[in-house]
Amino acid sequence: MLALVRGKTLAAAGQSLGVSYTTVARRIQTIEETMGLQLFERLADGYRPTAAAMAMAEHAARMETEQHALMRRLQGEDQRLTGPLVITAPQLLIGPYIAPVLRHYAETHPDVDLILRATNDLLDLSRREADLALRISGSPGDSPRIKGRKVCAQETASFASLAYAERLDPQLTVDWIVYEGHPHVPRKALERAPSSRVRYVFDDMVAIIGAAQAGLGVARLPLFLGRSSPGLVQVPLLPPQPYADIWVLAHEDVWPSAKVKAFRDMLVPALRARRGEFVA
């Protein structure tokens, strides 16, 4: 019921519940027949909830919130190093930085089942979509009840392929590859190369790196990415600039959990030991 109100379609509801859309349809039909109520209007573009469905969904949402609160509290009090631990982190941090910690943790605590969700999406820690999150952000908390620790600062700079860097002339036109969230040439770069222009706009950091490696232009990248990407060199168009910090986060209820604390205590010093890769 609640999943269909939120998702508006059988397919979306089924995906959120991990069942087929036909299963959702059968369950709704069974509830309607049992209660003698119409809960949804079947429309061409989805299911529209009736007043009765909305009332039921509101009660179900409150029950869900209480369930999450109870489970978080129990998890936070759990001092066993067994069972699942769900971690979320940006994809580009995992290989060089998170994977070594995962290996060490798994060897040290073999009874913990590690689940890694590699995504830049901000998973909801209140709804227990993850137990621990590593995020790159200036304001990392989902809510006032999210507890965090700043791991290290970051900086960005300008990078290009070696071939592009060798022919780079700040007095001539400089092509930039930019992220769609910041679709402009950095101001400091314009001061050094007034003829700079945006040539390509991408919505994905991996694509930006690939375009720069192919010699399509200059890209502003976090230092750890630019320095570790094969074929890229730092070019003197943009001096190192402050960038979003790296944080480790968990809901305050879950923060004291033995599994969360053990992973946090390994992760933070491991990243801080390599902070020179994130700043100039």
Secondary structure, DSSP 8 states (H G I E B T S, - for coil): -HHHHHHSSHHHHHHHHTS-HHHHHHHHHHHHHHHT---EEEETTEEEE-HHHHHHHHHHHHHHHHHHHHHHHHHHH---S-EEEEEEE-HHHIIIIIHHHHHHHHHH-TTEEEEEEE-SS---TTTTS-SEEEEEESS--SSTTEEEEEEEEEEEEEEEEHHHHHT--TTS-EEEEEETTS-S--HHHHHH-TTEEEEEEES-HHHHHHHHHTTS-EEEEEHHHHHHSTTEEE-TTS--EEEEEEEEEEETTTTT-HHHHHHHHHHHHHHHTTGGGT--
